Amino acid sequence: MGVEGCTKCIKYLLFVFNFVFWLAGGVILGVALWLRHDPQTTNLLHLELGDRPAPNTFYVGIYILIAVGAVMMFVGFLGCYGAIQESQCLLGTFFTCLVILFACEVAAGIWGFVNKDQIAKDVKQFYDQALQQAVTLSKSDSDSDNAKAKAKAVVKTFHETLNCCGSSTPFATTTPGFRNDLCPSGGKVIPNLFKEDCHKKIDELFSGKLYLIGIAAIVVAVIMIFEMILSMVLCCGIRNSSVY
């Protein structure tokens, strides 16, 4: 015997919320894949300086998002099917998955909040090290020459990708050995005289993307809380209707 009255309304309301949840999972998965293959971040985070790769903390968060989006789509489908079939077993499994997913999202949110400044800091340190090597390495031997060429390639990639040049660090403002070919259009590596410094651009790049991720996480968390409440109410309604 199917549910009736208010419980029936909750059944269809839960189906609608789950469909929205499924769509949200697809959006998060799509956004995560876009962030993973975004030309700006890809160009910068695939660089190598000698045997040292660029920091990959940002990509760790992206891979978490990809996993979350895929799981959300599966859980959303499970909830839709469980609500339509009025299956206590499926709804119970759905509720358990929601609780686990919610806990993972909270943990990921805490991790992201703790590491949000570290991501940009690591990338800026990587840039500063490349800039210093590009300027100060001597050409006394072929190894130094190759290392300098690689460092210059890294620095030029930062400058061309972010449309910036130099930074506000003491090294960048006091070292006279900068070469014009390190900057787009032969600009000087002096803050406020040519475009914006790269430290500021790096902060803008990652803070903007983390802001987008944060908004998506809050929206999904609100939807999950509603779904947990609705699934519990529907389970109770199905149990009562089966008794009678």
Secondary structure, 3 states (H helix, E strand, C coil): CCCCCHHHHHHHHHHHHHHHHHHHHHHHHHHHHHHHHCHHHHHHHCCEECCEECCCHHHHHHHHHHHHHHHHHHHHHHHHHHHHHCCHHHHHHHHHHHHHHHHHHHHHHHHHHHHHHHHHHHHHHHHHHHHHHHHHCCCCCHHHHHHHHHHHHHHHHHHHHHCECCCCCHHHHHCCCCCHHHCHHHCCCCCCCCCECHHHHHHHHHHHHHHHHHHHHHHHHHHHHHHHHHHHHHHHHHHHHHHC
